[in-house]
C-alpha cells in the first residue's frame, strides 16, 4: 500500500528557512480569469492552492507549469450522518482522481460541507461523544483512501466567531484531537493560523503542540483576513519559531490583498523570509 508523497516539491525552490510558500488563487488576482491567476502566482515563485476543483479546467491549470500545493478534497458531505458520510467518501474519491490531474499532494477537508458563502450545510458546533467517534472512523476511511492513492487529506480548523459559525469540529483543538486519534500519515491538520487567532489565540504554543500532526499551515492577518502586516499577528515571530522547530512543509497565504496582490505577496514573503 502506498504511503503519502514526500513533502519536497520539484519546480518551486524551498525558502532559505526550509519551508515553502504557497498562495491561494481563489483570493488573489481576482480580477483575472482563474488560469491567469494560477500563472501569475507561478511566475512569482509560489506554489498554488485551489478550492473547488470541479469548477476548474484542470488540464489548463496544469499547462501553466504551476506546482499545486493543495485543493479541496470533497464536494459535499459530512463526517457523522449516514448520507453525509456516503457523499463525502464518494466525492473524496472523485477529488483524488482530480488531484492526479494537477498532482496536488494534499486534499483539504472541513468538519462539514460549506456552502457558497462558507456557512456549514449541517450546523452543529456541539458534537456528542458518539459523533466524535463516528467522525474519527470516517476520517480513518478517508486516510485509507489517501494511503492507497499516495495523497494526504488535511482537516482544516475554522473560526466560529466571524467566518463559519455553527461548523462542527471547527476549532484547532478539535482538528488536532481528530487527526491524532486517526493516527495516519495520510490524515493531517491544515493548521490555519488566521482562524486559530480568532478562535483560540496563543499561536506559537499552538504550533509547537500541533506541528508533528501538521500537513500544511495557512496564514492571513486578523482582522480583515489580508496579508501579514495588516493586523495584529506577529508572523515574523511565528516564522522564527517554525525555523527553530525545523518545519519544512508548506505555508500558504489564504488571504485577501489589502492593496494589490503583488504587494500582498511581497509582504507575505518578507514575513516568512529567514
C-alpha positions as CSV (number, residue, x, y, z in Angstrom):
1,X,0.0,0.0,0.0
2,X,1.5,3.4,-1.0
3,X,2.2,6.0,1.6
4,X,1.8,9.8,1.4
5,X,4.0,11.6,-1.0
6,X,7.1,13.3,0.3
7,X,6.9,16.9,1.2
8,X,9.7,18.0,-1.3
9,X,8.3,19.6,-4.4
10,X,10.0,19.8,-7.7
11,X,9.7,23.2,-9.5
12,X,9.4,25.6,-6.6
13,X,12.6,26.0,-4.5
14,X,12.4,25.9,-0.8
15,X,13.0,29.2,1.0
16,X,16.2,29.7,3.0
17,X,14.1,28.7,6.0
18,X,13.4,25.2,4.7
19,X,9.6,25.6,4.3
20,X,8.0,26.6,1.0
21,X,5.4,29.3,0.3
22,X,2.1,28.9,-1.5
23,X,-0.8,31.3,-2.2
24,X,-4.5,30.9,-2.9
25,X,-5.6,31.5,-6.4
26,X,-9.1,31.9,-5.1
27,X,-8.3,35.1,-3.2
28,X,-5.5,36.9,-5.2
29,X,-5.5,38.4,-8.7
30,X,-9.3,38.1,-8.5
31,X,-9.9,40.4,-11.5
32,X,-8.2,37.8,-13.8
33,X,-9.5,34.6,-15.2
34,X,-8.6,31.7,-13.0
35,X,-6.0,30.2,-15.2
36,X,-4.2,33.5,-15.4
37,X,-4.3,33.8,-11.6
38,X,-2.5,30.5,-11.3
39,X,0.0,31.5,-13.9
40,X,0.7,34.8,-12.1
41,X,1.3,33.0,-8.8
42,X,3.6,30.6,-10.5
43,X,5.5,33.4,-12.1
44,X,6.0,34.9,-8.7
45,X,7.6,31.7,-7.4
46,X,4.7,30.5,-5.2
47,X,3.0,27.1,-5.1
48,X,-0.7,27.4,-5.8
49,X,-3.7,26.4,-3.7
50,X,-7.2,26.0,-5.2
51,X,-10.6,25.2,-3.7
52,X,-13.4,23.5,-5.6
53,X,-11.7,21.7,-8.4
54,X,-15.0,20.7,-10.1
55,X,-15.4,24.3,-11.4
56,X,-11.8,24.4,-12.9
57,X,-10.3,23.5,-16.2
58,X,-7.7,21.2,-14.7
59,X,-5.7,20.4,-17.8
60,X,-5.4,24.2,-18.5
61,X,-4.2,24.7,-14.9
62,X,-1.6,22.0,-15.4
63,X,-0.4,23.7,-18.6
64,X,0.7,26.8,-16.7
65,X,3.5,24.8,-15.1
66,X,2.4,25.7,-11.6
67,X,3.1,23.4,-8.6
68,X,-0.1,22.8,-6.8
69,X,0.1,22.6,-3.0
70,X,-3.4,21.7,-2.1
71,X,-7.0,21.6,-3.3
72,X,-10.4,20.9,-1.7
73,X,-10.8,17.1,-1.1
74,X,-14.5,16.7,-1.4
75,X,-17.6,18.3,-3.0
76,X,-20.3,17.5,-0.5
77,X,-20.9,15.5,2.7
78,X,-20.1,15.5,6.4
79,X,-18.4,13.3,8.9
80,X,-21.2,12.0,11.0
81,X,-24.6,11.3,9.2
82,X,-25.1,8.2,7.1
83,X,-26.0,10.1,3.9
84,X,-23.3,12.7,4.5
85,X,-20.6,10.1,5.1
86,X,-21.5,8.3,1.9
87,X,-21.4,11.5,-0.1
88,X,-18.2,12.6,1.5
89,X,-16.5,9.4,0.6
90,X,-17.9,9.4,-2.9
91,X,-16.8,12.9,-3.7
92,X,-13.4,12.4,-2.0
93,X,-12.8,9.6,-4.4
94,X,-13.6,11.9,-7.3
95,X,-11.3,14.5,-5.8
96,X,-8.4,12.0,-5.6
97,X,-8.8,11.5,-9.4
98,X,-8.8,15.3,-9.9
99,X,-5.7,15.5,-7.7
100,X,-3.9,13.1,-10.1
101,X,-4.5,15.6,-13.0
102,X,-2.8,18.5,-11.3
103,X,-0.6,16.4,-9.0
104,X,-1.9,18.0,-5.8
105,X,-0.4,16.2,-2.8
106,X,-2.9,17.4,-0.2
107,X,-6.7,17.4,-0.3
108,X,-8.4,19.7,2.2
109,X,-11.4,18.8,4.4
110,X,-13.8,20.6,6.8
111,X,-16.0,19.3,9.7
112,X,-18.9,19.5,7.3
113,X,-19.6,20.8,3.8
114,X,-19.6,24.5,3.4
115,X,-22.0,26.4,1.1
116,X,-21.0,29.1,-1.4
117,X,-20.8,31.7,1.4
118,X,-18.7,29.5,3.7
119,X,-21.5,28.6,6.0
120,X,-21.9,25.0,7.3
121,X,-24.5,22.9,5.4
122,X,-25.1,20.9,8.6
123,X,-24.7,23.3,11.5
124,X,-24.0,21.8,14.9
125,X,-20.9,23.0,16.7
126,X,-21.5,20.9,19.8
127,X,-21.0,17.3,19.0
128,X,-21.8,14.3,21.2
129,X,-19.2,11.7,22.2
130,X,-20.7,9.2,19.8
131,X,-20.5,11.7,16.9
132,X,-16.8,12.3,17.7
133,X,-16.3,8.5,17.4
134,X,-18.1,8.4,14.1
135,X,-16.2,11.4,12.8
136,X,-12.9,9.6,13.7
137,X,-14.0,6.5,11.9
138,X,-14.9,8.5,8.8
139,X,-11.6,10.3,8.7
140,X,-9.9,6.9,9.1
141,X,-11.7,5.7,6.0
142,X,-10.5,8.8,4.1
143,X,-7.0,8.2,5.3
144,X,-7.1,4.7,3.9
145,X,-8.2,6.2,0.6
146,X,-5.4,8.7,0.7
147,X,-2.8,6.0,1.5
148,X,-3.9,3.9,-1.5
149,X,-3.7,7.0,-3.8
150,X,-0.4,8.3,-2.4
151,X,-2.1,11.5,-1.2
152,X,-2.7,13.2,2.1
153,X,-6.0,14.5,3.4
154,X,-5.8,17.5,5.7
155,X,-8.5,18.6,8.1
156,X,-8.7,22.4,8.4
157,X,-9.6,24.3,11.5
158,X,-12.1,27.2,11.1
159,X,-13.3,30.0,13.4
160,X,-16.9,30.1,14.7
161,X,-16.9,33.7,15.7
162,X,-16.6,35.5,12.4
163,X,-16.5,33.4,9.2
164,X,-18.0,29.9,9.9
165,X,-20.5,30.0,12.8
166,X,-22.0,26.6,13.7
167,X,-19.4,24.5,11.9
168,X,-18.8,21.2,13.7
169,X,-15.3,20.1,14.6
170,X,-14.0,23.5,13.7
171,X,-11.5,24.7,16.3
172,X,-7.8,23.8,16.0
173,X,-8.2,21.8,19.3
174,X,-10.9,19.8,17.6
175,X,-9.0,19.1,14.4
176,X,-5.9,18.2,16.4
177,X,-7.8,15.7,18.5
178,X,-9.4,14.0,15.5
179,X,-6.2,13.8,13.4
180,X,-4.2,12.5,16.4
181,X,-7.0,9.9,17.0
182,X,-6.8,8.7,13.4
183,X,-3.0,8.4,13.6
184,X,-2.3,8.0,9.9
185,X,0.3,9.8,7.8
186,X,-2.4,10.2,5.2
187,X,-4.5,12.3,7.6
188,X,-3.0,15.6,8.8
189,X,-4.0,19.0,10.0
190,X,-4.3,22.1,7.8
191,X,-3.4,24.5,10.6
192,X,-5.0,27.8,9.6
193,X,-3.5,30.5,11.9
194,X,-5.9,33.1,10.9
195,X,-8.9,31.1,12.1
196,X,-6.9,30.0,15.2
197,X,-6.1,33.5,16.2
198,X,-9.8,34.5,16.2
199,X,-11.0,31.3,18.0
200,X,-8.1,30.4,20.3
201,X,-5.0,32.6,20.1
202,X,-1.7,31.6,21.7
203,X,-0.4,30.7,18.2
204,X,3.2,29.9,18.9
205,X,2.2,27.4,21.6
206,X,-0.4,26.0,19.3
207,X,2.2,25.5,16.5
208,X,4.5,23.8,19.0
209,X,1.8,21.4,20.1
210,X,0.4,20.6,16.7
211,X,3.4,20.6,14.4
212,X,4.0,16.8,14.4
213,X,0.5,16.4,13.0
214,X,0.5,19.3,10.6
215,X,0.4,18.7,6.8
216,X,0.2,22.4,5.9
217,X,0.0,25.8,7.5
218,X,-2.2,28.6,6.2
219,X,-2.0,32.3,7.2
220,X,-3.7,35.6,7.0
221,X,-3.8,38.5,9.4
222,X,-6.5,39.5,11.9
223,X,-8.8,41.4,11.5
224,X,-9.6,41.5,7.8
225,X,-8.0,38.3,6.5
226,X,-5.4,40.1,4.5
227,X,-1.7,39.6,4.1
228,X,0.8,39.6,7.1
229,X,1.5,43.1,8.4
230,X,-2.1,44.3,8.1
231,X,-3.3,43.2,11.5
232,X,-2.4,42.0,15.0
233,X,-0.5,38.8,14.3
234,X,3.3,38.9,14.6
235,X,4.0,36.5,11.8
236,X,7.8,37.2,11.9
237,X,7.8,35.6,15.4
238,X,5.9,32.6,14.2
239,X,8.2,32.3,11.2
240,X,11.2,32.3,13.6
241,X,9.6,29.6,15.7
242,X,8.8,27.4,12.6
243,X,12.5,27.7,11.6
244,X,13.6,26.8,15.1
245,X,11.3,23.7,15.0
246,X,12.6,22.7,11.6
247,X,9.3,22.9,9.8
248,X,9.9,22.0,6.1
249,X,6.4,21.9,4.8
250,X,4.2,24.5,3.0
251,X,2.9,27.8,4.4
252,X,0.0,29.1,2.3
253,X,-1.3,32.6,2.1
254,X,-5.1,32.2,2.2
255,X,-6.0,35.9,2.5
256,X,-7.1,38.9,0.5
257,X,-4.8,41.6,-0.8
258,X,-5.2,44.9,1.1
259,X,-3.6,47.0,-1.6
260,X,-2.9,44.9,-4.6
261,X,-1.9,41.2,-5.0
262,X,1.8,41.8,-5.8
263,X,2.2,43.9,-2.7
264,X,0.4,41.3,-0.6
265,X,2.7,38.6,-1.9
266,X,5.8,40.7,-1.2
267,X,4.6,41.3,2.4
268,X,3.9,37.6,2.8
269,X,7.3,36.6,1.5
270,X,9.0,39.2,3.7
271,X,7.3,38.0,6.9
272,X,8.5,34.4,6.3
273,X,11.9,35.1,5.0
274,X,14.9,34.0,7.0
